[in-house]
């Protein structure tokens, strides 16, 4: 055993001694012990921490508080506990935020779908009204032209004079020998041919609108069915005005029937039209 000199009293002592046996001077400080739960320093030999009451087991001796215990082979420190708590709270917050985000997204999607459906419904209603009024406008023009055709046709056959038809039935001062010549002269007239062109343009507009309306929303199915009936009557009437066929009697009957049917169908449709 090696000897050394006490720095306090100068006596010879063992180099392994923690205290001088002569003067009691502490040569090697005792290692401190700390509570693994609260970190409080305590004296050796205690079974519980004098500060927090934690049972003292498997004490780690060190100059710094270890702040940790070992549970089933895994070291859990006080700092680790805080991290776990914070992580748990973070996960809960993330779940809540995600749930709120999903709910908000679903709500936004539902509102967007509802707004789009409302927009389509309003657009359909507008097109339906425009189509109905366009047909009515075209039918009025067709009625005017059809009545003129009937007058010219009748006066050419029965040689009756009329200030409105004379220039077609007797263009040279005497009646034409064939009513077809009178009708041809009528359709060659700039004013009348312009009216016929307007009717054809009107049909193009109506046909375009009907294509847009062919797939109605649920609330407009009855309105579309009523509009379709008006369209059929309108087409019959305008075709008779732009392309007269048959004899005078059948033409007049067909035209009058189509004219009345168009008016009846329009009146039936009015209940679906917005004011």
C-alpha positions, 0 to 999 in steps of 0.5 A: 500500500502506497503512502501519501502526505495529508495536505492539512496536517502533514502526517503520512496516510494511505493514498486510498484513504478518503479521510485523514485518520489524524485530522479528519480532512476529507481527501476524496469527496463522497459521490452524491446520490439523487432521487431518480424522480425529482432529482433531490439530493439525499443521504445514503441509506434512505429508502424513500426520497425525503422531498417527494417520497419516491421509493429509492431503488437501483440508485445511480451514484453521480455528481449530477442528478441522473433524473432517470429510472429503468423500466422493463429495460427502457430508460425513461427520464423526466425529460422523456416524460415531458417529450412523450406528453408533448408528443401526445398532445401534438398528435391529438391536436393534429387529429383534431385539426385534420378532422376539422379540415376534413369536415370543412373540406366536405362542407366546402365541396357540398356548398360548391356542388349546391352553388353549381346546381343552383347556377345550372338551374338558373341557366336552364330556366333562362334558356327555357324562357328564351326558347319559348319566347323565340318560338312565339316570335317565330310563330307570329312571323310564320302566321303572318306569312302563312296568311299571305300565302293563303290569300295569294293562293285563293285570289289567284285561283278565284281571280279576286282582286286585293290591293295586297295580293294583286301584284302577285296574282296579276303582275302584268295587269291580268291574272296568272293562269297558274296559282303556282306562278303567283306563289313564286312571285310572292316568294321572290318579293324582297319584303316577303323573302326577308320575312321567310329568312327571319323565320329560318334564322329563328328556327336555327336559334330555337334548335340551338336552344333545344339542344341545350335543354335536352337534359333538364334538371329534375325540377324542370322535366315537366316544363321540358315536356311542355316545351317539346310539345310547343316545339313540335307545333312550332316546327309544323307551323314554320315549315308550312310558312316557308314551304307550302305544299298540297292544295289550297284546302289541305294547306289552309286546314293544316296551317290553321291546325298548326297555328292553333296548336302552337298557341295552345301549347304556348299557353300550357307552357306559360305556367312554367315561365318566370315572369 
